[in-house]
């Protein structure tokens, strides 16, 4: 069964993307099949795997607006057993574009569920989240089984974790009761 792990922290620069890249690459080298979904409009996980975050066709934005299928957007990386669904700066406009959709928090989860024959090929899906508690982060939390929180060991980072835990608790109550915290990774 596929485990979907959202790597999340509303603070930037704490190592979310680095964690996703290194975990996915390491587990792939060990023989697991992994998919990285770059849900950050900055697209650093995409470029970290040698793919363009300016690709106007194969990107998560086009998947979420249903312009392409999951299979059309998947890209192989140079690492065996590791695919990526890359990001694009257009992703930053998704929140405004879906403002009238009352089920917008479930768009990614529905896509993953509908494509279960593709998704079930993977042992893990790692979702690289943006450094905010935005719609994209909510989509990642709704779609995930588990959360991994990279956290810098400094006062202000620890202070921000309170807000993150409150958001996670709200998501668990209202949108995804099966969501669990896999761990906090000190960076």
N, C-alpha and C positions, 0 to 999 in steps of 0.2 A: 504494500500500500504506500502511496506517495505521501510524504510529509511536506507540507508547505510552511516555510519559516519566513516570517517578515522580520527584517532587520531594521529596527526602528529606534529613533531618538529624535525629538524635535529640535535638538541642538545640532548645529552643523559642526563639522570638523572633529567628530568624535571617533571616526573610523568605521562608519556603517559600510561604505563602499569597499574599503580595504578588507573588512571582515567577510563580506559577500564573495569577493573575488578569491580570497585565500581559502575560505572554507569550500567553496564550490570546486575550485581547482584541485585542492588536496584530496577531497573525497572522490573526484573523478579519476585522479591518478591511481587511487586505491581500488578502482573498479566500479564505483557506483555511477549510475547515470543521473546527471543533474541538469537542471534548467535554471537559468538566472533570468528574472524579469526585472528590467531596469525601469522602475516606476518614478525615477527622479528626472525631471526635465533637464537637468544639467547633463545627464547622459554619461557620467564618469565611469560607471560599470561597463557601459557599451564600449567606450574608447579603451578602457582597461583590458578588454579582451580583443583589442585590435580591430574593432568594427567602427564604422562612422556613425556619429550621433546626428549627422545631417542627411541620413538616408530618408528620402521623402516617401518611400514605399514601405519597406520592412521596418515598422516601428510600432511600439505599444499604443501610441495615440491612434493610429489607423485601425488597430484591432479593437480598441474600446469604442470607436465611433462606427464600427462594423463595416469599414471600407475594405478590410482584408480578413481572411480567415486565420486561425491560429497556425495552421500548417503552412500558409503562405509567408508568414512573418518570422518563423523560426530560422535562426542562423546557426550554423556549426561554428565552433571556435577552433583554434589550433590545438586545443587540448582534447584528447579522446574522451568520449562520454560526456561532453559538456556543450550544451546549446545555450543560446541567449536570445531573448526577445528584447531588442534594443530600444532605446529611448530616442526622443526627438524633442526639440524645444517647443513644438506645437502642443505638447502635452500640458504646458502651463495654462493653456486656455480652456482645458476640459471642464473645469469647475463652472465657468460662465456658460459654456455651451450646453451643459446638462442641467442648468438651474431649474428647469421645469419638469425634470424627470424625478418623480418621488422615489424611484427605486435605483437611483444612480449609485448608491453605495454598494449595490449588489452586481454591477455590470461585470466586473472582473470575475467574481465568483461564478456567475452564470456561464460565462465563456469557458471557464475551466471545467465546470460540471458538464456542459454540453459536449466538450471535447475530451471526455474521459478516456477514450481509447488512445489518444495521443498522450495525455497527461499520465496515464498509468504506466507508460514506458519509463518514467523517471522515478528514481528513489526519493529525490528531494527537489523541491522548487524553492529557490531563494529569491525573495522579493526585496530589492534595494529600495528603501523608502526615501522620500525627500526630507530635508531638515525642517519639517513643519508638521503641525497637526491639521492638515488640509484634507480635502476630499480624497486625494490620492492615497494618503496615509490611511484614511478610514477604509477605502477599498481594499488596501493590503491587509488590514486587520480583519475585515469581514471574510476575506478569502483564505486566511491562514489557519493552520492548526496550532501553530506555536509562534512565539515571539522571542527574539534574541535582542537584547538591549546593550549595545556598546556604550560604555560610560567612562568618561575621564574621571580620574580620582582627584577632583578639586571641588571646592565648596559650591561654586555656582552650578556646576553640573549636577551635584547631589541635590541642590535646591530644586532644579528643574524636573527631577525624576518624580516628584510629588504630583505635578500636573499630568505627567505621562501616565502614571498609575491610575489617576482619576479617569482619564480618557479610556484606558484599557478596561477599567471596571464598567464604564458606561457601555462600551461596545459589547462586553460580555453579557450584560443584562438585556440590552435592546436588540443586538444584531447578530452576535456570534457566541452563544453560551459555551461552546466547546473550546474556545480559545484559551490557551495556557501559556504561561511564561516559561520558556525553556531555560532561560538564565540571563544573568547580567554579566557581560564580558568587560572586565576592567581594562581600559586602554591607556 
